[in-house]
Amino acid sequence: MTDEYLKDLLRSALPPMSRQGPARDLWPKVVSRIEAPPGWSWLDISVAIGLAIALLIFPKALLLIAFHF
Amino acid sequence: MTDQTEGELLARFVQGDLDAFECLYREYHGEVYQWAMRIVRDAGGAEDVLVEAFWRAYRGRARFDASRSFGAWMRRITTNAALDHLRAMRSRGKWVMIDDKIAAPAATAQGLGESVIRAFGKLPPKLQLVATLALIEELPYAEIADALHVPVGTVKSRAFRAIRALRKELAQLGIEP
C-alpha cells in the first residue's frame, strides 16, 4: 500500500469538513462558563489531602498554622 | 474591524472587559468553530470545543500579547481544547468521526470505509490530530505547526508515524491492498 493510496482511502472514508458556522449562538454558554464558580482542581484536592495527612501525622503543626491567623 | 479598533478591543479584553470579549467572540467564533470542526469532525463536539476555547482564552487573557494576532492565539487554544476533547472521547471509548448530518463515506466501498474509520479512531489523539489536518484537510505543515506550537519537523514526523500506524491497524483488520 503506497502512502498516496492510503491518503486517498482516508479522504474517501473521511471527507474534508465543509466550512460552516455553529448552528446556534454559543455566546450565552461562553458567558455562563466564565461566570460559573471555579471548581476544585486536582491540584487543590491534592494539596488539601496532603495538608490533612500532614496534620494527622504532625498535629502540633496545627499550632504553627494557627499562629499565622 | 480596523486595526485601531481591534487594538483597543484587545487591550480592553486583556483587562477583563466582557463586552470587548464579546466583540472578539463575534469576530472570531466562525473561524474557531470551523477549526474545531476540522479536528473533532462532530458538530456537538465542535460546539463544546468552541465554548472551552473561549473560556480558556478569557481565563488566560493576562498572558495574551495584545500586539500579536488574536486569531492565531485562538487557533492554538482551540487546537489544545480539541486535542483534549479527542483524548476525552478516546478515554470514554466514544470516538465520533462522522457527523451524520455533515459527512458520509464517499467513493469508498462501505466495508472498507468503515475499516478505515475504525483504524483512524485507534490512532493516538496527537497523531489523529496531525493526520486529520495534514492528510484529510491537506493543510500545509507550517500552518499545522503554528497551530500546535511545535516545529514543522515534529508535524512531519507525526504525519509519518500516523501513516505507519494506520497501515499497521489496517493490516490487523485484514486490509493490505
gemmi code that builds the backbone of each chain (N, CA, C; Angstrom):
import gemmi

chains = {
    "A": [
        ("MET", (0.843, -1.198, 0.000), (0.000, 0.000, 0.000), (0.888, 1.262, 0.000)),
        ("THR", (0.769, 2.087, -1.023), (1.591, 3.302, -1.055), (0.952, 4.366, -0.159)),
        ("ASP", (1.771, 5.345, 0.226), (1.264, 6.434, 1.077), (0.117, 7.170, 0.390)),
        ("GLU", (0.286, 7.420, -0.903), (-0.746, 8.162, -1.643), (-2.073, 7.408, -1.663)),
        ("TYR", (-1.971, 6.082, -1.846), (-3.202, 5.285, -1.862), (-3.883, 5.337, -0.497)),
        ("LEU", (-3.062, 5.257, 0.544), (-3.601, 5.308, 1.900), (-4.293, 6.655, 2.163)),
        ("LYS", (-3.652, 7.734, 1.693), (-4.243, 9.074, 1.858), (-5.567, 9.174, 1.104)),
        ("ASP", (-5.603, 8.634, -0.114), (-6.842, 8.656, -0.909), (-7.956, 7.884, -0.199)),
        ("LEU", (-7.550, 6.745, 0.356), (-8.507, 5.899, 1.086), (-9.090, 6.662, 2.278)),
        ("LEU", (-8.192, 7.344, 2.965), (-8.569, 8.125, 4.152), (-9.523, 9.255, 3.776)),
        ("ARG", (-9.181, 9.962, 2.707), (-10.014, 11.093, 2.280), (-11.361, 10.630, 1.729)),
        ("SER", (-11.395, 9.419, 1.171), (-12.683, 8.899, 0.685), (-13.585, 8.525, 1.855)),
        ("ALA", (-12.972, 7.918, 2.884), (-13.760, 7.488, 4.047), (-14.122, 8.668, 4.945)),
        ("LEU", (-13.205, 9.628, 5.032), (-13.403, 10.779, 5.922), (-13.196, 12.056, 5.119)),
        ("PRO", (-14.206, 12.503, 4.399), (-14.021, 13.675, 3.539), (-13.710, 14.934, 4.342)),
        ("PRO", (-12.992, 15.894, 3.751), (-12.728, 17.162, 4.448), (-14.038, 17.815, 4.882)),
        ("MET", (-13.997, 18.523, 6.004), (-15.222, 19.134, 6.545), (-15.605, 20.371, 5.745)),
        ("SER", (-16.905, 20.534, 5.565), (-17.373, 21.735, 4.875), (-17.249, 22.930, 5.818)),
        ("ARG", (-17.094, 24.100, 5.225), (-16.894, 25.309, 6.034), (-18.245, 25.900, 6.407)),
        ("GLN", (-18.592, 25.748, 7.644), (-19.857, 26.315, 8.122), (-19.696, 26.744, 9.577)),
        ("GLY", (-20.601, 27.617, 10.002), (-20.524, 28.126, 11.374), (-21.406, 27.305, 12.289)),
        ("PRO", (-21.364, 27.599, 13.601), (-22.231, 26.869, 14.530), (-23.700, 27.123, 14.235)),
        ("ALA", (-24.536, 26.131, 14.529), (-25.960, 26.238, 14.197), (-26.697, 27.187, 15.138)),
        ("ARG", (-26.111, 27.493, 16.307), (-26.796, 28.392, 17.252), (-25.782, 29.324, 17.892)),
        ("ASP", (-26.317, 30.339, 18.576), (-25.443, 31.307, 19.235), (-24.884, 30.685, 20.514)),
        ("LEU", (-23.581, 30.555, 20.577), (-22.961, 29.909, 21.741), (-22.410, 30.908, 22.756)),
        ("TRP", (-22.580, 32.210, 22.472), (-22.058, 33.219, 23.399), (-22.638, 33.060, 24.818)),
        ("PRO", (-23.976, 32.830, 24.941), (-24.516, 32.655, 26.311), (-23.834, 31.502, 27.066)),
        ("LYS", (-23.490, 30.439, 26.348), (-22.804, 29.308, 27.000), (-21.391, 29.706, 27.444)),
        ("VAL", (-20.739, 30.538, 26.619), (-19.389, 31.003, 26.976), (-19.477, 31.854, 28.246)),
        ("VAL", (-20.475, 32.749, 28.273), (-20.632, 33.636, 29.438), (-20.936, 32.827, 30.702)),
        ("SER", (-21.860, 31.860, 30.588), (-22.187, 31.084, 31.798), (-20.981, 30.260, 32.253)),
        ("ARG", (-20.156, 29.834, 31.311), (-18.934, 29.104, 31.688), (-17.963, 30.046, 32.417)),
        ("ILE", (-17.873, 31.280, 31.916), (-16.965, 32.250, 32.548), (-17.455, 32.601, 33.951)),
        ("GLU", (-18.782, 32.735, 34.075), (-19.338, 33.185, 35.354), (-19.535, 32.058, 36.364)),
        ("ALA", (-19.366, 30.806, 35.918), (-19.533, 29.676, 36.850), (-18.449, 29.740, 37.919)),
        ("PRO", (-18.812, 29.436, 39.186), (-17.789, 29.460, 40.234), (-16.719, 28.407, 39.940)),
        ("PRO", (-15.460, 28.763, 40.173), (-14.404, 27.787, 39.872), (-14.505, 26.564, 40.764)),
        ("GLY", (-14.409, 25.408, 40.175), (-14.455, 24.172, 40.955), (-13.087, 23.852, 41.524)),
        ("TRP", (-13.016, 22.765, 42.276), (-11.728, 22.340, 42.832), (-10.949, 21.617, 41.743)),
        ("SER", (-9.712, 22.054, 41.559), (-8.878, 21.351, 40.581), (-8.221, 20.159, 41.276)),
        ("TRP", (-7.614, 19.286, 40.469), (-6.894, 18.132, 41.043), (-5.771, 18.609, 41.951)),
        ("LEU", (-5.181, 19.748, 41.599), (-4.088, 20.283, 42.417), (-4.636, 20.719, 43.783)),
        ("ASP", (-5.790, 21.414, 43.774), (-6.410, 21.856, 45.032), (-6.696, 20.657, 45.932)),
        ("ILE", (-7.303, 19.627, 45.315), (-7.678, 18.435, 46.092), (-6.424, 17.757, 46.654)),
        ("SER", (-5.376, 17.657, 45.842), (-4.133, 17.016, 46.292), (-3.517, 17.773, 47.456)),
        ("VAL", (-3.494, 19.118, 47.345), (-2.914, 19.935, 48.428), (-3.732, 19.758, 49.706)),
        ("ALA", (-5.068, 19.760, 49.575), (-5.937, 19.608, 50.747), (-5.712, 18.250, 51.418)),
        ("ILE", (-5.622, 17.198, 50.605), (-5.393, 15.852, 51.162), (-4.014, 15.784, 51.833)),
        ("GLY", (-3.029, 16.365, 51.152), (-1.663, 16.368, 51.701), (-1.607, 17.081, 53.032)),
        ("LEU", (-2.307, 18.212, 53.113), (-2.338, 19.004, 54.353), (-3.021, 18.223, 55.468)),
        ("ALA", (-4.135, 17.565, 55.123), (-4.870, 16.782, 56.129), (-4.002, 15.643, 56.664)),
        ("ILE", (-3.287, 14.974, 55.759), (-2.398, 13.869, 56.182), (-1.268, 14.409, 57.055)),
        ("ALA", (-0.710, 15.549, 56.621), (0.395, 16.152, 57.387), (-0.073, 16.508, 58.803)),
        ("LEU", (-1.296, 17.025, 58.933), (-1.823, 17.402, 60.258), (-2.094, 16.169, 61.122)),
        ("LEU", (-2.478, 15.068, 60.469), (-2.700, 13.829, 61.222), (-1.371, 13.281, 61.759)),
        ("ILE", (-0.333, 13.383, 60.932), (0.983, 12.871, 61.336), (1.663, 13.828, 62.324)),
        ("PHE", (1.541, 15.114, 62.025), (2.175, 16.130, 62.894), (1.105, 17.078, 63.425)),
        ("PRO", (0.313, 16.645, 64.413), (-0.785, 17.503, 64.904), (-0.327, 18.840, 65.473)),
        ("LYS", (0.920, 18.861, 65.957), (1.410, 20.121, 66.533), (1.599, 21.204, 65.467)),
        ("ALA", (1.647, 20.762, 64.210), (1.783, 21.729, 63.112), (0.568, 22.654, 63.044)),
        ("LEU", (-0.551, 22.168, 63.627), (-1.775, 22.987, 63.658), (-1.526, 24.291, 64.412)),
        ("LEU", (-0.705, 24.180, 65.474), (-0.374, 25.381, 66.262), (0.381, 26.384, 65.397)),
        ("LEU", (1.259, 25.844, 64.558), (2.044, 26.707, 63.666), (1.124, 27.433, 62.693)),
        ("ILE", (0.137, 26.672, 62.178), (-0.817, 27.290, 61.237), (-1.663, 28.319, 61.973)),
        ("ALA", (-2.132, 27.935, 63.186), (-2.983, 28.841, 63.972), (-2.244, 30.130, 64.304)),
        ("PHE", (-0.932, 30.022, 64.504), (-0.121, 31.199, 64.836), (-0.217, 32.283, 63.769)),
        ("HIS", (-0.392, 31.832, 62.531), (-0.427, 32.780, 61.410), (-1.791, 33.432, 61.229)),
        ("PHE", (-2.783, 33.023, 62.000), (-4.123, 33.635, 61.867), (-4.414, 34.633, 62.989)),
    ],
    "B": [
        ("MET", (-13.374, 45.261, 11.025), (-12.766, 45.842, 12.216), (-11.413, 46.469, 11.859)),
        ("THR", (-11.224, 47.756, 12.126), (-9.942, 48.373, 11.783), (-8.901, 47.950, 12.803)),
        ("ASP", (-7.619, 48.158, 12.422), (-6.525, 47.772, 13.316), (-6.639, 48.469, 14.660)),
        ("GLN", (-6.977, 49.793, 14.584), (-7.052, 50.573, 15.814), (-8.163, 50.027, 16.713)),
        ("THR", (-9.319, 49.744, 16.102), (-10.446, 49.233, 16.880), (-10.088, 47.890, 17.487)),
        ("GLU", (-9.457, 47.036, 16.681), (-9.101, 45.723, 17.203), (-8.053, 45.854, 18.308)),
        ("GLY", (-7.115, 46.772, 18.124), (-6.096, 47.006, 19.158), (-6.731, 47.442, 20.464)),
        ("GLU", (-7.690, 48.363, 20.360), (-8.386, 48.840, 21.566), (-9.164, 47.702, 22.223)),
        ("LEU", (-9.843, 46.950, 21.368), (-10.629, 45.811, 21.881), (-9.743, 44.825, 22.625)),
        ("LEU", (-8.592, 44.532, 22.006), (-7.678, 43.565, 22.616), (-7.156, 44.077, 23.948)),
        ("ALA", (-6.864, 45.360, 24.004), (-6.373, 45.943, 25.266), (-7.463, 45.843, 26.341)),
        ("ARG", (-8.700, 46.122, 25.949), (-9.821, 46.034, 26.913), (-10.060, 44.580, 27.324)),
        ("PHE", (-9.915, 43.696, 26.357), (-10.097, 42.266, 26.650), (-9.080, 41.798, 27.693)),
        ("VAL", (-7.823, 42.211, 27.510), (-6.763, 41.797, 28.447), (-7.093, 42.295, 29.863)),
        ("GLN", (-7.791, 43.454, 29.927), (-8.162, 43.985, 31.252), (-9.420, 43.309, 31.817)),
        ("GLY", (-10.023, 42.405, 31.038), (-11.173, 41.652, 31.546), (-12.530, 42.200, 31.135)),
        ("ASP", (-12.553, 43.127, 30.165), (-13.807, 43.728, 29.712), (-14.599, 42.673, 28.899)),
        ("LEU", (-15.754, 42.271, 29.453), (-16.548, 41.207, 28.818), (-17.191, 41.670, 27.506)),
        ("ASP", (-17.522, 42.978, 27.435), (-18.111, 43.493, 26.186), (-17.100, 43.421, 25.039)),
        ("ALA", (-15.855, 43.759, 25.364), (-14.798, 43.676, 24.348), (-14.606, 42.224, 23.926)),
        ("PHE", (-14.688, 41.333, 24.914), (-14.517, 39.904, 24.613), (-15.652, 39.421, 23.723)),
        ("GLU", (-16.860, 39.941, 23.961), (-17.984, 39.528, 23.100), (-17.752, 39.981, 21.650)),
        ("CYS", (-17.224, 41.201, 21.484), (-16.925, 41.680, 20.117), (-15.915, 40.756, 19.449)),
        ("LEU", (-14.892, 40.347, 20.219), (-13.882, 39.441, 19.659), (-14.506, 38.087, 19.347)),
        ("TYR", (-15.395, 37.656, 20.239), (-16.095, 36.383, 20.018), (-16.870, 36.446, 18.703)),
        ("ARG", (-17.631, 37.532, 18.523), (-18.460, 37.660, 17.301), (-17.577, 37.655, 16.054)),
        ("GLU", (-16.395, 38.234, 16.170), (-15.485, 38.321, 15.027), (-14.838, 36.970, 14.694)),
        ("TYR", (-14.514, 36.204, 15.731), (-13.691, 35.006, 15.516), (-14.403, 33.671, 15.721)),
        ("HIS", (-15.655, 33.684, 16.201), (-16.257, 32.397, 16.571), (-16.425, 31.447, 15.372)),
        ("GLY", (-16.697, 32.025, 14.184), (-16.873, 31.178, 12.994), (-15.587, 30.439, 12.653)),
        ("GLU", (-14.493, 31.190, 12.698), (-13.173, 30.627, 12.395), (-12.804, 29.535, 13.418)),
        ("VAL", (-13.074, 29.833, 14.686), (-12.761, 28.876, 15.763), (-13.601, 27.607, 15.594)),
        ("TYR", (-14.879, 27.800, 15.288), (-15.769, 26.640, 15.127), (-15.305, 25.760, 13.969)),
        ("GLN", (-14.974, 26.404, 12.843), (-14.536, 25.631, 11.669), (-13.254, 24.855, 11.960)),
        ("TRP", (-12.356, 25.499, 12.704), (-11.094, 24.824, 13.051), (-11.375, 23.625, 13.952)),
        ("ALA", (-12.252, 23.836, 14.942), (-12.614, 22.747, 15.867), (-13.296, 21.617, 15.105)),
        ("MET", (-14.146, 22.006, 14.181), (-14.896, 21.026, 13.387), (-13.951, 20.171, 12.540)),
        ("ARG", (-12.926, 20.812, 12.013), (-11.950, 20.083, 11.191), (-11.250, 19.014, 12.029)),
        ("ILE", (-11.030, 19.299, 13.291), (-10.296, 18.354, 14.139), (-11.224, 17.301, 14.744)),
        ("VAL", (-12.339, 17.732, 15.339), (-13.176, 16.741, 16.044), (-14.232, 16.113, 15.142)),
        ("ARG", (-14.545, 16.763, 14.012), (-15.447, 16.218, 12.992), (-16.819, 15.837, 13.529)),
        ("ASP", (-17.308, 16.650, 14.443), (-18.623, 16.386, 15.028), (-19.180, 17.730, 15.499)),
        ("ALA", (-20.418, 18.062, 15.085), (-20.959, 19.392, 15.374), (-21.071, 19.661, 16.882)),
        ("GLY", (-21.578, 18.660, 17.623), (-21.718, 18.832, 19.080), (-20.359, 18.998, 19.746)),
        ("GLY", (-19.413, 18.181, 19.310), (-18.054, 18.261, 19.858), (-17.405, 19.596, 19.541)),
        ("ALA", (-17.615, 20.076, 18.317), (-17.024, 21.358, 17.915), (-17.616, 22.503, 18.742)),
        ("GLU", (-18.905, 22.417, 19.079), (-19.522, 23.449, 19.929), (-18.884, 23.425, 21.319)),
        ("ASP", (-18.688, 22.225, 21.871), (-18.047, 22.107, 23.188), (-16.635, 22.680, 23.165)),
        ("VAL", (-15.916, 22.364, 22.082), (-14.537, 22.850, 21.959), (-14.527, 24.377, 21.858)),
        ("LEU", (-15.486, 24.928, 21.100), (-15.554, 26.389, 20.953), (-15.759, 27.060, 22.318)),
        ("VAL", (-16.725, 26.546, 23.081), (-17.013, 27.146, 24.401), (-15.778, 27.019, 25.298)),
        ("GLU", (-15.180, 25.842, 25.293), (-13.986, 25.601, 26.114), (-12.843, 26.538, 25.703)),
        ("ALA", (-12.662, 26.697, 24.381), (-11.556, 27.530, 23.882), (-11.752, 28.987, 24.287)),
        ("PHE", (-12.967, 29.511, 24.136), (-13.181, 30.911, 24.512), (-13.093, 31.091, 26.024)),
        ("TRP", (-13.519, 30.086, 26.777), (-13.381, 30.164, 28.240), (-11.893, 30.188, 28.622)),
        ("ARG", (-11.103, 29.315, 27.992), (-9.663, 29.280, 28.273), (-9.005, 30.605, 27.884)),
        ("ALA", (-9.475, 31.160, 26.757), (-8.910, 32.435, 26.300), (-9.183, 33.533, 27.333)),
        ("TYR", (-10.412, 33.557, 27.843), (-10.767, 34.599, 28.820), (-9.986, 34.390, 30.116)),
        ("ARG", (-9.891, 33.136, 30.535), (-9.169, 32.821, 31.770), (-7.676, 33.165, 31.632)),
        ("GLY", (-7.135, 32.971, 30.430), (-5.701, 33.216, 30.233), (-5.411, 34.551, 29.569)),
        ("ARG", (-6.372, 35.484, 29.630), (-6.228, 36.756, 28.897), (-4.992, 37.542, 29.313)),
        ("ALA", (-4.565, 37.402, 30.566), (-3.400, 38.160, 31.038), (-2.132, 37.738, 30.303)),
        ("ARG", (-2.145, 36.521, 29.763), (-0.948, 36.021, 29.063), (-0.944, 36.426, 27.584)),
        ("PHE", (-2.047, 37.037, 27.130), (-2.117, 37.401, 25.710), (-1.323, 38.671, 25.446)),
        ("ASP", (-0.508, 38.614, 24.401), (0.268, 39.785, 23.988), (-0.595, 40.535, 22.961)),
        ("ALA", (-1.121, 41.703, 23.380), (-2.077, 42.441, 22.542), (-1.466, 42.923, 21.222)),
        ("SER", (-0.138, 42.859, 21.098), (0.478, 43.294, 19.841), (0.485, 42.157, 18.814)),
        ("ARG", (0.084, 40.956, 19.232), (0.103, 39.811, 18.316), (-1.307, 39.463, 17.843)),
        ("SER", (-1.393, 38.476, 16.963), (-2.680, 38.143, 16.351), (-3.586, 37.353, 17.308)),
        ("PHE", (-4.785, 37.881, 17.501), (-5.747, 37.186, 18.365), (-6.196, 35.884, 17.698)),
        ("GLY", (-6.352, 35.937, 16.361), (-6.796, 34.747, 15.623), (-5.827, 33.584, 15.778)),
        ("ALA", (-4.519, 33.880, 15.657), (-3.508, 32.818, 15.775), (-3.488, 32.259, 17.201)),
        ("TRP", (-3.650, 33.156, 18.182), (-3.666, 32.740, 19.594), (-4.874, 31.837, 19.851)),
        ("MET", (-6.019, 32.248, 19.316), (-7.245, 31.455, 19.493), (-7.105, 30.089, 18.818)),
        ("ARG", (-6.415, 30.076, 17.694), (-6.263, 28.812, 16.968), (-5.452, 27.813, 17.802)),
        ("ARG", (-4.419, 28.329, 18.463), (-3.616, 27.446, 19.324), (-4.447, 26.922, 20.494)),
        ("ILE", (-5.210, 27.830, 21.098), (-6.042, 27.417, 22.241), (-7.076, 26.392, 21.770)),
        ("THR", (-7.673, 26.648, 20.617), (-8.697, 25.740, 20.083), (-8.092, 24.369, 19.774)),
        ("THR", (-6.890, 24.383, 19.222), (-6.220, 23.115, 18.900), (-6.017, 22.297, 20.177)),
        ("ASN", (-5.548, 22.963, 21.244), (-5.330, 22.246, 22.513), (-6.650, 21.745, 23.100)),
        ("ALA", (-7.687, 22.590, 23.007), (-9.004, 22.175, 23.532), (-9.544, 20.992, 22.716)),
        ("ALA", (-9.324, 21.036, 21.410), (-9.800, 19.940, 20.546), (-9.033, 18.653, 20.837)),
        ("LEU", (-7.747, 18.800, 21.101), (-6.926, 17.628, 21.433), (-7.421, 17.007, 22.751)),
        ("ASP", (-7.717, 17.856, 23.716), (-8.262, 17.351, 24.995), (-9.605, 16.658, 24.765)),
        ("HIS", (-10.395, 17.213, 23.848), (-11.690, 16.612, 23.518), (-11.480, 15.217, 22.917)),
        ("LEU", (-10.531, 15.102, 21.996), (-10.242, 13.796, 21.382), (-9.791, 12.797, 22.447)),
        ("ARG", (-8.951, 13.278, 23.381), (-8.476, 12.395, 24.467), (-9.649, 11.928, 25.329)),
        ("ALA", (-10.552, 12.865, 25.645), (-11.704, 12.525, 26.489), (-12.605, 11.517, 25.778)),
        ("MET", (-12.821, 11.740, 24.486), (-13.659, 10.819, 23.708), (-13.030, 9.423, 23.678)),
        ("ARG", (-11.708, 9.428, 23.536), (-10.992, 8.154, 23.469), (-11.086, 7.411, 24.800)),
        ("SER", (-10.932, 8.168, 25.911), (-10.976, 7.509, 27.222), (-12.382, 6.995, 27.529)),
        ("ARG", (-13.397, 7.648, 26.949), (-14.772, 7.171, 27.151), (-15.155, 6.118, 26.111)),
        ("GLY", (-14.206, 5.852, 25.186), (-14.489, 4.869, 24.141), (-15.525, 5.354, 23.160)),
        ("LYS", (-15.687, 6.697, 23.113), (-16.694, 7.252, 22.197), (-15.999, 8.155, 21.204)),
        ("TRP", (-15.435, 7.578, 20.195), (-14.782, 8.416, 19.201), (-15.737, 8.644, 18.050)),
        ("VAL", (-16.199, 9.882, 17.917), (-17.143, 10.207, 16.846), (-16.363, 10.786, 15.689)),
        ("MET", (-16.412, 10.132, 14.561), (-15.630, 10.627, 13.442), (-16.504, 11.228, 12.354)),
        ("ILE", (-17.696, 10.775, 12.283), (-18.546, 11.273, 11.201), (-19.837, 11.829, 11.779)),
        ("ASP", (-20.079, 13.080, 11.475), (-21.332, 13.680, 11.877), (-22.372, 13.252, 10.843)),
        ("ASP", (-23.439, 12.646, 11.320), (-24.451, 12.123, 10.396), (-24.959, 13.186, 9.426)),
        ("LYS", (-25.042, 14.424, 9.960), (-25.644, 15.478, 9.147), (-24.651, 16.058, 8.136)),
        ("ILE", (-23.379, 15.836, 8.377), (-22.403, 16.562, 7.580), (-21.603, 15.704, 6.613)),
        ("ALA", (-21.060, 14.621, 7.098), (-20.161, 13.869, 6.228), (-20.576, 12.418, 6.132)),
        ("ALA", (-20.316, 11.848, 5.017), (-20.593, 10.429, 4.833), (-19.516, 9.851, 3.935)),
        ("PRO", (-19.156, 8.583, 4.128), (-18.158, 8.000, 3.250), (-18.570, 8.163, 1.791)),
        ("ALA", (-17.643, 8.587, 0.970), (-17.997, 8.885, -0.412), (-17.700, 7.713, -1.356)),
        ("ALA", (-16.549, 7.789, -1.996), (-16.279, 6.832, -3.073), (-15.877, 5.436, -2.588)),
        ("THR", (-15.555, 5.326, -1.295), (-15.052, 4.047, -0.816), (-16.200, 3.081, -0.587)),
        ("ALA", (-15.936, 1.787, -0.835), (-16.944, 0.777, -0.513), (-17.204, 0.850, 0.984)),
        ("GLN", (-18.451, 0.635, 1.401), (-18.835, 0.863, 2.794), (-17.962, 0.101, 3.799)),
        ("GLY", (-17.723, -1.200, 3.517), (-16.932, -2.007, 4.449), (-15.528, -1.480, 4.615)),
        ("LEU", (-14.905, -1.131, 3.521), (-13.546, -0.608, 3.548), (-13.516, 0.742, 4.269)),
        ("GLY", (-14.503, 1.583, 3.956), (-14.608, 2.892, 4.606), (-14.724, 2.764, 6.113)),
        ("GLU", (-15.559, 1.825, 6.552), (-15.735, 1.620, 7.993), (-14.444, 1.134, 8.643)),
        ("SER", (-13.718, 0.277, 7.924), (-12.442, -0.220, 8.468), (-11.442, 0.922, 8.604)),
        ("VAL", (-11.425, 1.795, 7.599), (-10.506, 2.943, 7.640), (-10.869, 3.845, 8.817)),
        ("ILE", (-12.171, 4.080, 8.995), (-12.630, 4.932, 10.102), (-12.243, 4.304, 11.441)),
        ("ARG", (-12.442, 2.982, 11.533), (-12.104, 2.290, 12.783), (-10.594, 2.375, 13.055)),
        ("ALA", (-9.805, 2.151, 12.023), (-8.340, 2.220, 12.176), (-7.910, 3.632, 12.562)),
        ("PHE", (-8.543, 4.617, 11.946), (-8.206, 6.014, 12.237), (-8.542, 6.354, 13.684)),
        ("GLY", (-9.675, 5.832, 14.146), (-10.113, 6.080, 15.521), (-9.180, 5.490, 16.558)),
        ("LYS", (-8.367, 4.521, 16.149), (-7.444, 3.894, 17.099), (-6.109, 4.637, 17.197)),
        ("LEU", (-5.902, 5.617, 16.336), (-4.648, 6.374, 16.400), (-4.615, 7.177, 17.697)),
        ("PRO", (-3.433, 7.328, 18.306), (-3.332, 8.213, 19.478), (-3.788, 9.631, 19.095)),
        ("PRO", (-4.459, 10.358, 20.012), (-5.017, 11.671, 19.661), (-4.047, 12.633, 18.973)),
        ("LYS", (-2.779, 12.660, 19.412), (-1.825, 13.595, 18.784), (-1.588, 13.243, 17.307)),
        ("LEU", (-1.518, 11.947, 17.028), (-1.309, 11.517, 15.633), (-2.584, 11.727, 14.833)),
        ("GLN", (-3.717, 11.467, 15.505), (-5.018, 11.633, 14.843), (-5.209, 13.088, 14.408)),
        ("LEU", (-4.820, 13.994, 15.306), (-4.983, 15.422, 15.014), (-4.140, 15.821, 13.797)),
        ("VAL", (-2.873, 15.422, 13.805), (-2.000, 15.778, 12.683), (-2.470, 15.088, 11.401)),
        ("ALA", (-2.889, 13.837, 11.517), (-3.358, 13.117, 10.330), (-4.603, 13.800, 9.754)),
        ("THR", (-5.491, 14.243, 10.628), (-6.706, 14.919, 10.158), (-6.343, 16.187, 9.380)),
        ("LEU", (-5.476, 16.991, 9.987), (-5.160, 18.276, 9.366), (-4.250, 18.133, 8.137)),
        ("ALA", (-3.290, 17.208, 8.221), (-2.318, 17.086, 7.123), (-2.814, 16.186, 5.993)),
        ("LEU", (-3.429, 15.060, 6.348), (-3.778, 14.085, 5.311), (-5.193, 14.271, 4.770)),
        ("ILE", (-6.128, 14.607, 5.658), (-7.518, 14.753, 5.195), (-7.777, 16.186, 4.723)),
        ("GLU", (-7.455, 17.147, 5.602), (-7.722, 18.549, 5.242), (-6.633, 19.122, 4.327)),
        ("GLU", (-5.521, 18.426, 4.234), (-4.402, 18.814, 3.369), (-3.890, 20.235, 3.631)),
        ("LEU", (-3.754, 20.548, 4.913), (-3.219, 21.867, 5.273), (-1.686, 21.815, 5.217)),
        ("PRO", (-1.055, 22.956, 4.948), (0.416, 22.972, 4.927), (0.980, 22.631, 6.323)),
        ("TYR", (2.119, 21.932, 6.327), (2.741, 21.556, 7.596), (3.014, 22.780, 8.478)),
        ("ALA", (3.420, 23.883, 7.836), (3.764, 25.087, 8.603), (2.544, 25.615, 9.374)),
        ("GLU", (1.380, 25.557, 8.729), (0.153, 26.041, 9.373), (-0.209, 25.148, 10.571)),
        ("ILE", (-0.038, 23.847, 10.383), (-0.335, 22.905, 11.469), (0.655, 23.115, 12.616)),
        ("ALA", (1.923, 23.300, 12.251), (2.965, 23.508, 13.270), (2.661, 24.750, 14.099)),
        ("ASP", (2.191, 25.804, 13.434), (1.868, 27.044, 14.142), (0.696, 26.832, 15.097)),
        ("ALA", (-0.302, 26.088, 14.628), (-1.481, 25.833, 15.477), (-1.130, 24.967, 16.679)),
        ("LEU", (-0.177, 24.055, 16.486), (0.209, 23.150, 17.575), (1.345, 23.711, 18.422)),
        ("HIS", (1.944, 24.799, 17.927), (3.094, 25.414, 18.612), (4.251, 24.413, 18.734)),
        ("VAL", (4.500, 23.701, 17.650), (5.619, 22.744, 17.600), (6.387, 22.997, 16.296)),
        ("PRO", (7.643, 22.525, 16.206), (8.391, 22.706, 14.943), (7.753, 21.932, 13.785)),
        ("VAL", (8.012, 22.399, 12.571), (7.467, 21.738, 11.374), (7.925, 20.278, 11.311)),
        ("GLY", (9.178, 20.048, 11.730), (9.718, 18.686, 11.723), (8.893, 17.737, 12.580)),
        ("THR", (8.380, 18.240, 13.693), (7.550, 17.415, 14.581), (6.249, 17.024, 13.884)),
        ("VAL", (5.676, 17.973, 13.145), (4.434, 17.692, 12.410), (4.690, 16.628, 11.346)),
        ("LYS", (5.810, 16.795, 10.618), (6.150, 15.814, 9.577), (6.324, 14.430, 10.188)),
        ("SER", (7.024, 14.399, 11.319), (7.278, 13.128, 11.991), (5.965, 12.488, 12.456)),
        ("ARG", (5.058, 13.319, 12.999), (3.772, 12.771, 13.454), (2.933, 12.273, 12.279)),
        ("ALA", (3.002, 12.999, 11.158), (2.236, 12.567, 9.973), (2.771, 11.226, 9.484)),
        ("PHE", (4.103, 11.104, 9.499), (4.728, 9.845, 9.064), (4.329, 8.703, 9.999)),
        ("ARG", (4.375, 9.000, 11.325), (4.006, 7.960, 12.301), (2.529, 7.591, 12.178)),
        ("ALA", (1.702, 8.580, 11.849), (0.259, 8.321, 11.701), (0.019, 7.375, 10.523)),
        ("ILE", (0.705, 7.638, 9.413), (0.546, 6.771, 8.233), (0.997, 5.349, 8.561)),
        ("ARG", (2.134, 5.264, 9.263), (2.667, 3.937, 9.612), (1.695, 3.191, 10.528)),
        ("ALA", (1.171, 3.926, 11.545), (0.239, 3.302, 12.500), (-1.066, 2.902, 11.814)),
        ("LEU", (-1.507, 3.745, 10.885), (-2.743, 3.469, 10.147), (-2.593, 2.219, 9.287)),
        ("ARG", (-1.437, 2.130, 8.647), (-1.159, 0.966, 7.802), (-1.157, -0.311, 8.651)),
        ("LYS", (-0.563, -0.210, 9.851), (-0.485, -1.357, 10.753), (-1.888, -1.771, 11.217)),
        ("GLU", (-2.690, -0.746, 11.583), (-4.064, -1.024, 12.047), (-4.887, -1.694, 10.942)),
        ("LEU", (-4.739, -1.160, 9.719), (-5.499, -1.722, 8.596), (-5.061, -3.151, 8.312)),
        ("ALA", (-3.755, -3.397, 8.458), (-3.253, -4.760, 8.235), (-3.871, -5.709, 9.254)),
        ("GLN", (-4.027, -5.214, 10.505), (-4.642, -6.064, 11.536), (-6.111, -6.340, 11.235)),
        ("LEU", (-6.723, -5.413, 10.481), (-8.127, -5.600, 10.097), (-8.232, -6.406, 8.792)),
        ("GLY", (-7.072, -6.866, 8.322), (-7.052, -7.710, 7.126), (-7.069, -6.938, 5.828)),
        ("ILE", (-6.723, -5.635, 5.891), (-6.719, -4.841, 4.654), (-5.278, -4.523, 4.272)),
        ("GLU", (-4.793, -5.146, 3.218), (-3.440, -4.863, 2.734), (-3.459, -4.783, 1.220)),
        ("PRO", (-4.125, -3.755, 0.677), (-4.198, -3.681, -0.793), (-2.826, -3.361, -1.399)),
    ],
}
model = gemmi.Model(1)
for chain_id, residues in chains.items():
    chain = gemmi.Chain(chain_id)
    for i, (resn, *xyz) in enumerate(residues, 1):
        res = gemmi.Residue()
        res.name, res.seqid = resn, gemmi.SeqId(i, " ")
        for name, pos in zip(("N", "CA", "C"), xyz):
            atom = gemmi.Atom()
            atom.name, atom.element = name, gemmi.Element(name[0])
            atom.pos, atom.b_iso = gemmi.Position(*pos), 0.0
            res.add_atom(atom)
        chain.add_residue(res)
    model.add_chain(chain)
structure = gemmi.Structure()
structure.add_model(model)
structure.setup_entities()
